């Protein structure tokens, strides 16, 4: 399924039904009086979050959502029917905004959470309501109220406990495939990962956490370079970042340089990403070049007061230590909250 994390739709709630002008016409009832019924209510537009949905793809193809109008009132004090609501299903983690003003309407962060984004119009009153002692045969009724309409911008932000960040091809997808049942595309060219991937990591007897593999960042990503800022928002909701480094590349500039490059992009994107706890790890320790250079880089990080973990996502060496460190950070985060 194609991953779509943004969509813009038009919604229009139903108009209320018109009130009825009617008078009783019965045998042996010479002055029956007004009996016009009220109009029915127009349908609402409701957006509901569902854990069974993972993408906004459906809304890319169906961009207009219109509810039916309420039924008109009838004689005999019969009220017009109320129209059914229209429900739009979106993934959990979807932010709903007014496309014209940018105002956030609702942030749907729980399965089943819903919000009425456009309310249907109330039905108009029939002429029964306008009868008075001086006007016992009113010949007027109300029109139904108009339903609300607006353009909505939907933005999906993945809900995950841990977000994996790093330059392209540092082994983020290989790591998530190693520790979870996720099966992202893995290849040896830049930007193999074009969409975020979610995986569930199990630890202990029954404990789990959700981890998200985010497409690689490059210098200038906050300004739109490479994959740009399109996927950075998916780490906004995470509690901990796993920062993976690769020192086996031919154009070796040092792990500290790569670490600062990614962190600078996180800081310039904003949303307090740089303040999130990080687990820093060097991947590909199974390669000779990594083993040759790693001592120097570990010493550099230790001088800066940063703990760094070596591991190999390909062989599994050191992966348990990385998971344990992530669990410690998550536990500490929960205690502080």
C-alpha positions as CSV (number, residue, x, y, z in Angstrom):
1,X,0.0,0.0,0.0
2,X,1.3,3.5,-0.9
3,X,2.1,5.6,2.1
4,X,0.4,9.0,2.0
5,X,0.8,11.2,5.1
6,X,-0.9,14.4,3.8
7,X,-4.3,15.1,2.2
8,X,-6.6,18.0,1.6
9,X,-10.4,17.5,1.4
10,X,-13.6,19.5,1.1
11,X,-16.4,18.8,3.5
12,X,-20.0,20.0,3.5
13,X,-22.5,19.2,6.1
14,X,-26.2,18.8,5.1
15,X,-28.6,21.7,5.2
16,X,-31.6,21.6,7.5
17,X,-35.0,20.8,6.0
18,X,-37.6,23.5,5.4
19,X,-40.5,23.9,7.9
20,X,-44.0,23.2,6.5
21,X,-46.9,25.6,6.1
22,X,-50.0,23.4,6.5
23,X,-53.5,23.5,8.1
24,X,-55.7,20.8,9.4
25,X,-58.4,19.9,6.9
26,X,-60.7,17.4,8.6
27,X,-64.4,16.7,8.4
28,X,-66.4,18.4,11.2
29,X,-63.3,20.4,12.2
30,X,-64.0,23.8,10.7
31,X,-61.1,25.6,12.4
32,X,-58.4,23.0,12.5
33,X,-55.5,25.4,12.8
34,X,-51.9,25.1,11.7
35,X,-50.2,21.7,11.7
36,X,-47.0,22.2,9.7
37,X,-44.1,20.1,10.9
38,X,-40.5,21.0,11.4
39,X,-37.7,20.3,9.0
40,X,-35.1,17.5,9.8
41,X,-31.5,18.1,10.7
42,X,-28.8,17.9,8.1
43,X,-26.0,15.3,8.4
44,X,-22.8,16.1,10.2
45,X,-19.3,15.3,8.9
46,X,-17.3,13.3,11.5
47,X,-13.6,12.4,11.3
48,X,-12.8,9.3,13.3
49,X,-9.3,7.8,14.1
50,X,-8.9,4.0,13.5
51,X,-5.9,1.8,14.4
52,X,-6.7,-0.3,11.3
53,X,-5.7,2.5,9.0
54,X,-2.1,3.3,8.3
55,X,-2.2,5.9,5.5
56,X,-4.3,8.7,4.1
57,X,-4.3,7.2,0.6
58,X,-8.1,6.8,0.4
59,X,-8.6,10.5,0.9
60,X,-6.2,11.3,-2.0
61,X,-8.8,9.8,-4.4
62,X,-12.0,10.9,-2.6
63,X,-11.6,14.6,-1.8
64,X,-15.2,15.7,-1.6
65,X,-17.4,14.6,1.3
66,X,-21.0,15.9,1.4
67,X,-23.7,14.9,3.8
68,X,-27.4,14.8,2.8
69,X,-29.9,17.5,3.6
70,X,-32.6,17.0,6.2
71,X,-36.1,16.2,5.0
72,X,-38.7,18.9,4.8
73,X,-41.5,19.1,7.4
74,X,-45.0,17.8,6.4
75,X,-48.6,18.4,7.4
76,X,-50.0,16.7,10.4
77,X,-47.1,18.0,12.5
78,X,-44.8,15.4,10.9
79,X,-41.1,16.3,11.3
80,X,-38.8,15.8,8.3
81,X,-36.2,13.0,8.6
82,X,-32.8,13.7,10.0
83,X,-30.0,12.8,7.6
84,X,-27.3,10.3,8.4
85,X,-23.9,11.6,9.4
86,X,-20.9,11.0,7.1
87,X,-17.9,9.4,8.8
88,X,-14.4,9.8,7.5
89,X,-11.9,7.2,8.8
90,X,-8.2,8.3,9.3
91,X,-5.2,6.7,10.9
92,X,-4.4,7.3,14.6
93,X,-2.0,10.3,14.8
94,X,-3.8,12.4,12.2
95,X,-3.8,16.2,12.8
96,X,-6.9,17.9,11.4
97,X,-6.5,21.6,10.4
98,X,-8.5,24.3,8.7
99,X,-6.8,24.5,5.3
100,X,-7.7,28.2,4.9
101,X,-6.6,29.5,8.4
102,X,-4.1,26.8,9.4
103,X,-5.9,26.5,12.8
104,X,-5.7,23.0,14.4
105,X,-9.2,21.6,14.8
106,X,-8.2,18.3,16.5
107,X,-5.3,16.0,17.0
108,X,-6.5,12.4,16.9
109,X,-4.1,10.4,19.0
110,X,-6.3,7.5,20.2
111,X,-8.1,4.7,18.5
112,X,-11.8,5.6,18.2
113,X,-11.4,9.3,18.9
114,X,-13.6,11.4,16.8
115,X,-14.5,15.0,16.1
116,X,-17.4,16.7,14.3
117,X,-15.6,19.0,11.8
118,X,-18.8,20.3,10.0
119,X,-22.2,20.4,11.7
120,X,-25.4,19.9,9.9
121,X,-28.0,22.7,9.8
122,X,-31.0,22.6,12.1
123,X,-34.4,22.1,10.5
124,X,-36.7,25.1,10.1
125,X,-39.8,25.4,12.3
126,X,-43.2,24.7,10.8
127,X,-46.1,27.2,10.9
128,X,-47.4,25.6,14.1
129,X,-44.7,27.5,16.0
130,X,-46.0,30.9,14.8
131,X,-49.6,30.6,15.9
132,X,-50.6,33.3,18.4
133,X,-53.8,34.6,19.9
134,X,-53.9,37.3,17.2
135,X,-52.5,35.2,14.3
136,X,-54.2,31.9,14.5
137,X,-53.5,31.0,10.9
138,X,-49.8,31.8,10.2
139,X,-48.7,31.3,6.7
140,X,-45.0,31.3,7.3
141,X,-42.4,28.7,8.2
142,X,-38.6,28.8,8.6
143,X,-36.1,27.7,6.0
144,X,-33.6,25.2,7.3
145,X,-30.2,26.4,8.5
146,X,-27.2,25.9,6.1
147,X,-24.7,23.2,7.0
148,X,-21.1,24.1,7.6
149,X,-18.5,23.7,4.9
150,X,-14.8,24.1,4.8
151,X,-11.5,22.8,3.4
152,X,-9.5,20.5,5.7
153,X,-5.8,19.7,5.7
154,X,-5.0,16.3,7.2
155,X,-1.5,15.6,8.3
156,X,-0.4,12.2,9.6
157,X,2.3,12.0,12.4
158,X,3.2,8.5,13.2
159,X,2.8,7.4,16.8
160,X,6.0,5.6,17.9
161,X,8.0,5.4,21.1
162,X,11.4,5.4,19.3
163,X,12.5,7.1,16.1
164,X,15.6,6.1,14.2
165,X,17.5,9.0,12.7
166,X,20.8,9.2,10.8
167,X,22.3,9.9,7.4
168,X,21.2,7.8,4.4
169,X,22.5,4.2,4.3
170,X,23.7,3.9,7.9
171,X,21.6,0.8,8.4
172,X,18.4,2.1,9.9
173,X,16.2,-0.3,7.9
174,X,18.4,-3.2,8.6
175,X,18.2,-2.5,12.3
176,X,14.4,-2.3,12.3
177,X,14.2,-5.5,10.3
178,X,16.6,-7.2,12.8
179,X,14.6,-6.2,16.0
180,X,11.0,-6.4,14.7
181,X,8.8,-8.1,12.1
182,X,8.9,-5.1,9.9
183,X,10.3,-5.8,6.4
184,X,11.4,-2.5,4.8
185,X,13.2,-2.3,1.5
186,X,17.0,-2.6,2.0
187,X,19.5,-1.7,-0.6
188,X,23.0,0.0,-0.9
189,X,22.0,3.2,-2.6
190,X,21.0,6.6,-1.0
191,X,17.4,7.1,0.0
192,X,16.4,3.4,-0.3
193,X,13.8,4.2,2.4
194,X,11.3,6.6,0.9
195,X,8.5,6.2,3.5
196,X,8.6,5.6,7.3
197,X,8.3,2.1,8.6
198,X,6.9,1.0,11.9
199,X,7.9,-2.1,13.9
200,X,7.1,-3.5,17.3
201,X,10.1,-4.6,19.4
202,X,9.5,-7.1,22.1
203,X,11.7,-7.2,25.3
204,X,11.4,-8.9,28.6
205,X,8.5,-11.3,28.9
206,X,5.5,-9.2,27.7
207,X,6.9,-5.7,27.2
208,X,7.0,-4.0,23.8
209,X,7.7,-0.6,22.2
210,X,7.0,0.8,18.8
211,X,10.0,1.9,16.7
212,X,9.9,4.1,13.5
213,X,12.5,4.0,10.7
214,X,12.6,7.5,9.2
215,X,14.1,8.2,5.8
216,X,17.7,9.5,5.9
217,X,18.6,13.1,6.6
218,X,21.3,15.1,4.9
219,X,22.7,18.5,5.5
220,X,20.1,21.1,4.5
221,X,17.1,18.8,5.1
222,X,15.4,21.4,7.3
223,X,15.4,23.7,4.2
224,X,14.0,21.0,1.9
225,X,17.2,19.2,0.7
226,X,17.0,15.5,0.1
227,X,13.8,14.1,1.6
228,X,13.5,17.6,3.2
229,X,11.2,18.1,6.1
230,X,8.5,15.8,4.8
231,X,9.2,13.0,7.2
232,X,10.8,14.9,10.1
233,X,7.4,15.4,11.7
234,X,7.1,11.7,12.2
235,X,9.7,11.9,15.0
236,X,7.9,14.7,16.8
237,X,5.8,12.3,18.9
238,X,8.6,9.9,19.8
239,X,10.0,9.7,23.3
240,X,13.5,8.6,22.4
241,X,15.7,8.9,19.3
242,X,18.1,6.2,18.2
243,X,20.9,8.0,16.3
244,X,22.7,5.5,14.1
245,X,26.2,6.3,12.7
246,X,28.2,4.6,9.9
247,X,32.0,5.1,9.8
248,X,32.6,2.5,7.0
249,X,32.0,4.9,4.2
250,X,34.8,5.8,1.7
251,X,34.2,9.5,2.2
252,X,34.9,9.2,5.9
253,X,34.5,12.5,7.8
254,X,34.3,11.1,11.3
255,X,31.4,10.0,13.4
256,X,31.3,13.3,15.3
257,X,30.9,15.3,12.1
258,X,27.9,13.1,11.0
259,X,26.4,13.2,14.5
260,X,26.5,17.0,14.5
261,X,25.1,17.2,11.0
262,X,22.0,15.3,11.8
263,X,21.5,17.0,15.2
264,X,21.8,20.4,13.5
265,X,19.0,19.5,11.1
266,X,16.8,18.3,14.0
267,X,17.5,21.6,15.9
268,X,16.7,23.8,12.9
269,X,13.5,21.9,12.1
270,X,12.3,22.8,15.6
271,X,9.5,21.1,17.5
272,X,12.0,20.4,20.3
273,X,13.4,17.4,18.5
274,X,17.0,18.1,19.6
275,X,15.9,18.0,23.3
276,X,14.7,14.4,23.0
277,X,16.9,11.7,24.7
278,X,19.2,10.0,22.2
279,X,20.8,6.6,22.1
280,X,23.9,7.0,19.9
281,X,25.3,3.9,18.2
282,X,27.8,3.0,15.5
283,X,26.6,0.3,13.1
284,X,28.5,-2.1,10.8
285,X,31.1,-3.3,13.3
286,X,31.3,-6.5,11.2
287,X,33.2,-4.5,8.5
288,X,37.0,-4.2,8.7
289,X,36.9,-0.4,8.1
290,X,34.6,0.1,11.0
291,X,36.7,-1.9,13.4
292,X,39.8,0.0,12.2
293,X,38.3,3.4,12.9
294,X,35.9,2.8,15.8
295,X,38.4,3.3,18.7
296,X,39.2,6.8,17.7
297,X,35.5,7.7,17.4
298,X,34.5,6.2,20.7
299,X,37.2,8.2,22.4
300,X,36.0,11.4,20.8
301,X,32.4,10.8,22.0
302,X,33.6,9.9,25.5
303,X,35.5,13.2,25.7
304,X,32.2,14.9,25.0
305,X,30.5,12.9,27.7
306,X,28.3,10.9,25.3
307,X,27.9,7.1,25.6
308,X,28.2,5.4,22.2
309,X,27.3,1.8,21.5
310,X,28.9,-0.3,18.7
311,X,26.7,-2.9,17.0
312,X,26.1,-4.8,13.8
313,X,22.6,-4.9,12.4
314,X,23.7,-7.5,9.9
315,X,25.0,-10.1,12.3
316,X,23.1,-9.0,15.5
317,X,26.3,-8.4,17.5
318,X,25.7,-5.6,20.1
319,X,22.0,-5.2,19.2
320,X,20.7,-6.4,22.6
321,X,22.9,-3.7,24.3
322,X,21.3,-1.0,22.1
323,X,17.8,-2.3,22.9
324,X,18.6,-2.3,26.6
325,X,19.8,1.3,26.4
326,X,16.6,2.3,24.6
327,X,14.5,0.6,27.3
328,X,16.4,2.5,30.0
329,X,15.8,5.8,28.3
330,X,12.1,5.0,27.8
331,X,11.7,4.0,31.4
332,X,13.4,7.2,32.6
333,X,11.1,9.3,30.3
334,X,8.0,7.7,31.8
335,X,9.2,8.3,35.4
336,X,9.9,12.0,34.6
337,X,6.5,12.4,33.0
